[in-house]
Amino acid sequence: MRIFITEKDSDLSALAAGLARNARGAGTTLERMAALNPHLADVARIPAGTVLLLPEDEVRAGAGTVAGGFTLTELSDTVRAGIGAAATRAMQRFATIEDDHAAVKHALKTTPAKRLLEADPLFAKRVAAAEAQFKVEQKQATENNARFTEIQKAAAAEFARLEKLLR
């Protein structure tokens, strides 16, 4: 078995086609890769930094790294980088939401928007609901950021424990 970490966003079909030992075997490689990677939530959207298991006998030479081929330090660095990449993607997504929220708040401060809010109670109610949803997403982003930090610490602690066991 081999370990492969995606360097860019992709999908399982494209990865299987690119990693298969030969073009005729790509379909079988795809099926085996799907079976080996049940952790994938969506095989059509695999983000950069995703760790995949590859079937040893079906992928081209040099694809991925032989399981166990990492030193503990290399594996630790790779895991840390993957967690960091996931945290960065989550924070970038929330930054986009914050930017959209700021633009909407700015637009709602204009005189025509204020008049509309006063004249249309349903619109005002929807704006209030959207503001409440933003607060929920803001809280979730803060909690997710804390979770990523906890995951980083837990992974580092586990690698330190493993290193002591191997000495």
Summary of the structure (lengths in Angstrom):
residues: 167
radius of gyration: 22.8
end to end distance: 25.8
largest distance: 73.0
contacts: 426
relative contact order: 0.11
helix: 68%
strand: 8%
